[in-house]
Every structure is written in C-alpha cells, then in structure tokens.
Amino acid sequence: MQIVEYFLSLQGEGKFAGRLAIFIRLAGCNFNCSGFKVEREKNGKILVGCDTIRAVFTSEFKNEYKKLNKEELLQELKILKKNFSPIVVITGGEPTLWHKNDEFIGLVKELQNLGLELHFESNASIFIDFDKYSFYKDCIFALSVKLSNSGVLRQERLQENTIKNIVKNSKESFYKFVLDEKFIKSGLAKKEIDEVLAIADNEIFCMPMGKDEKELEKNAREVAKFCIENGYNYSDRLHIRLWGNKEGV
C-alpha cells in the first residue's frame, strides 16, 4: 500500500470532531478539486487542489510515500494506539480507491478484529459492493460529496447510485460540505445541497473553507449563519485552528 502518512491526533471536523483518532492517509484520488485553490510548489510546478495535495498528485509525490504491507502498517498503528481506544479515520485522497486491494482488505479486517471503529472520509464517487465486501457495512462514512465550488464536473462528482448505496448499507453516514462566503451568497450552496439530499437524505455538517486560520476565520461566521438559517449542523475545522496548515497532526 502507498501511505502518505499515519498519526495519532484529534478528529478535526464533522460529526466526530474532537474524538481521539488514528489517521491513515492513503495515496491517490480521482478528483483534484482545483476550485479550492490550495497551491503548492513541487519540482518547479505549481500544483492546485485541495488541502491534501500530497495524496492527490501521486506522480509528483510518489517517492515520498511509505510503501507498507498489511503487517508492517498494522504494527505501526498498534504502537500509535497504545492502550487507548481511538477511532481509526481512513482518508486520502480518496481511500475507497483501495477498497478492493487485498492488503487493504486485510488491514481493515485486522483493525476491526481489534475492536476499533473505522471511519472512511470519502467523496462518494466509487461504488462499493457491500454484499461482496460485507465488512464495510460495519464502517462509518463521512461523505464529502463535492459541490460545484470544488471545480469538479457535475457528472463526475455527483454519483447518485454510489451515494444511495453508501447511505443505505454503511453502519452510519453523514454529509460534510466545505463552503465559503461567496458560494453561500450566490445561492448555489443551498441549491446544490438540496440536490444531494434529494438523492439520499442524511445529516449535514457544513464547514468553512480555509487552508489556514486566516481564511477559516473569514468564512466561519457566514457558514454558521447559513447552518442556522437552514437547520444544518456546523463543523469547525479544529486541526486548522490548532495547527494551521501543518501536516501529520
């Protein structure tokens, strides 16, 4: 498996914000979300995407990934776990790209055998056969279905069958959307969230866009107001408040 990073920290966003968590960030994504406009320079190139650029641009960062098999990664995670009871957050990139990989399947089953609760952070665009891979039914899915502010084309980001499938078959799921002041005031945020809800009803958590605390603060109040007006849940981004754009925390 190609692993960008793994670490013990606190879940920074969504329904389980504040929970002690082991994060496993897998390499690879089917979107780059250039609309979020996070920039990073690598080998003389300016890469534009979301705040997990190292996981998304695999060609540029492949030499920095840890290449671990199931047993090696499991031993590292046991060291991080200590005698605690963290949740395990499997993220990316897009972690469900790995859901058919034998090594990854073995890791998921081993973690479940340890009694750990597994959470996937997914863009809900990769179809999972929950009958064939029934152990994923015991996982929680944070569904970051992309809206148009991500810069991803509608026919790519809005996979109706996949969204319905995850909401129906997972142990638990919820939506989380990244919003900024401009997008909210355009009216598109409400319209596009309603479009997702029409596919499959679910809990909603809205978060302010922000690659650093300054940008986060700029959008937070408008997002909070939007949540109150529409009956949604607000989620701050705790990790950015505490550590800014630092990775591995």
N, C-alpha and C positions, 0 to 999 in steps of 0.2 A: 504494500500500500504506500501511496505517496502522501506523507503527512506534512502539512505546513507548520503546525505547532500543536502542542498539548500542554495544558497547565491547569492549576487549581486556582479558582478565583470566585467571584460572585456573579450570578446571572445579572446582567445589567439592564435587561429590557423585557417587556412582555408580561404575561400573566404571572410568571415565576420570578420576577425581579427581586433581587436581594438574597435568593437561595444560594447556598454554598454549591459550587458546581465544578466538575472537571470538564474542561472543554477539549474536544478533539476536532481540529480544523483540517479537513481533507482538501487536497488539491483538485482543481477542475470546476468549471462552471459552464453552463450552456448560454448564459447571458453575461454581458459586461456592464450593463446599467450605466452607460455613459452620461445619462441625464442627471445623475447625482454629482457629477463634476468633481470628483476627488482625483487629484493629479499626483503622479509620482514619476520621477525620472529614473530610468534604468537603461544602462548601456547607451546613453545618448538619446534615448527615445522618451517622449512624454506619454505616459500611459494614463488614460482617463477612464474612470469607472466608479465603483462603489468603494466603501472603506475597507474592503478585503482584497485589494488589488493583487497581493502576492498569491492568493489562492486562485484568482481568476486568470491571470496572464501566465499560463503554465510554461509557455516557450521561453519566456524571459527569466523565470524564477526556478525552473526545474532543477538546477544544480544546487539550490538551497534547501530542497525538500529532504526530509528524513525518509528513507526507504526501509520500512519495518514490516516484518511479518506479524501474524496474529500474536504469537507467543512473546515476541520482543516488545510489542506495544502494550500488551496486557501486563507484563512485568513492570513497565514504566508507570502505568496507570495505578497499579497496586501500591507503588511507592508514594504516589501523589495522594491516594485515598487515605493512607494511614489507617487509623481506626475510626475515621469519620464516616458519615453517611451522605455524601453529596449526590446530587443528581448528575447525570452524565449528558452533556449537551454535544450532539454531533452536528457539526456545522461546516461551512465552506467559505466561498464557492457554493456549490450545490451538492450536498452529501448524498442525495439519493441516486446520483450517477453511479455510485458504488454499490447499490443495493443488491446486485446480482453477483458481485465478486465473492469468490469462495472464502478468501482470507477475511474479508469484511464481515461476511455472514458468521463465520466462526467467532470473530471478536464480539459481535452483537450477542450471540448466544452465551458466550462465556460471561459477559457483563451481566446479562440477565440472570444467569445461574448464581452470580454473586449477590443477587437481590437488589441490584441497582436499577433505578428508574431512568430510562433512556428517553431523551428529548431530541427530536430532529428539527433543525431550522431549515426550512425548505421553501423554494419559490413555487411549489405545487405545479410543476410542469412535466414531471417524469412519472409515468404511470407505473404503479406497483401492483403486482398480482398478489393480493393479500391471501388468497386461497393457497397459492403455491408457497408463498413466504409468510406463513401464518404468524410467525414470531413478531412480525412488525405490528400486528394488531395490539400488542402489549406496550407499544411506544406512544409517546405524546408528540404531536406535530404542531409546531409554531409555523403557520403558513403565511409567509411574506409574499402574497400574490402581488405581482408588480402592477403598478398603475402607469399611466402614460408619462408621468414625471420621471420615470426610470429611463426613458428613451428606447425601451424595448417595444417592438411592434405588437399590436394587439393580438394578432393571430398566433404569436409566439408566447406571449405572457399569460394569456387567458385560456387555459386548457380545461374546458368545462368538465369533461369526463374524469379527468385526473383530480380536480378539486372535489367533485362529488364523491369519488372513490375514497379519498383520504378521510374526508369528514365522516363518511358512513362507517368505515372499517377500523379506524385507529381507536386506541383507548380513549383519547381525548385530543381535541384540536382547538385552535383559535386563530383568528387572523391578526396580523400586525402590519400596519401601514406606516410608511415614512412620508411625512408631509412637511411642506414649508408654507410660509405665509402667502406667497404669490399663488401657489397651486390652490390653496383653500379659497382665496378671494376670487379666483377665476370661476369657481363653481364646479370645476371638474372633479375635485376630490370627492364631494358628496355624490355626484352623478356616478362616478366610477366605483365607489364603494357599494352603492346601491346595486350596481351591475353584478358585482361579486356576490352580494347577499342573495340576489335573485337566483344564482346558480346553486348555492347551498348556504343556508342560514347558519350563523356561528357567532361566538363572542368576538368583539372587535376591540383592539388596542391600537391607538394612534400615537405615533412618536414624532417628535420634532427632528427634522433633518439637521445634521450637524457633524461635520468631521472633527470639530474641536469645540471647546466650551463656548467660544465667542459666537459661532454660528448657531449652536444649540440654543443659547440664550435668546438670540434674535427671533427664533421660530417658536419657542416653547409656549409663550403666552397665547399666541394665536391658535396653536394646536389645542391647548387646554380649553379655550373658549369654544372651539369647534366641537370638541367632545361633549361639553356641557350642553350645547345647543341641540346636539343630535342624539344624545343618550349613549355615547360611546365611552369606553374606558380610556384613560390617559396613561401612557407609559413614558416616563422619562428615560434617559439613557445614562444609567448610573456609572458605567465604566468610563464614559467620556467626562462626566462631572469630576470623577476621582482622578483619572489618569490621562485625560486628553486623548491624543491620537496614538498613544504608546501601544505597541502590540504585546501579546503574551500576558495580558492582565485581565 
